[in-house]
Amino acid sequence: MATPQLPAPIAGFLDAINNRDAEGAGKYFTDDISYHLLMPHPAIVGREAVVDALRGAITEAERVQWDVVTFAATADTALVERLDRFWFRGTEVAIECTGVFELADGKIAAIRDYADMNTWRERKQAALGDR
């Protein structure tokens, strides 16, 4: 049995994130993408707005690596369990995240990320200290 592969647009998006390339990530989006950076917060809508939001998130850190733990995919939907890792002042801060990706015409049309924001804030604050 062949090992399933992550859908190409999602793999490309994650590669761009890991390279801290928000514009590169945007190549994989539909024009009207909807991205919930953290459910249940409101979605950011539109390629340009999502690229801007991602740019802020991935360039704040010295390094970014979003690792896929496991995934399940159909032709137009993927559920991707990740460990999103960021480095601040040389210290790694990681958060467990699950993303639901919707695909349309070979691009990412929607992303809904689920993570515990309080856990993220606590871990990031511990890494950054009082600043």
Sequence and secondary structure as in RCSB ss.txt:
>XXXX:A:sequence
MATPQLPAPIAGFLDAINNRDAEGAGKYFTDDISYHLLMPHPAIVGREAVVDALRGAITEAERVQWDVVTFAATA
DTALVERLDRFWFRGTEVAIECTGVFELADGKIAAIRDYADMNTWRERKQAALGDR
>XXXX:A:secstr
       HHHHHHHHHHHTT HHHHHTTEEEEEEEESSTTS  EESHHHHHHHHHHHHHSSSEEEEEEEEEEE S
SEEEEEEEEEEEETTEEEEEEEEEEEEEETTEEEEEEEE  HHHHHHHHHHHH   
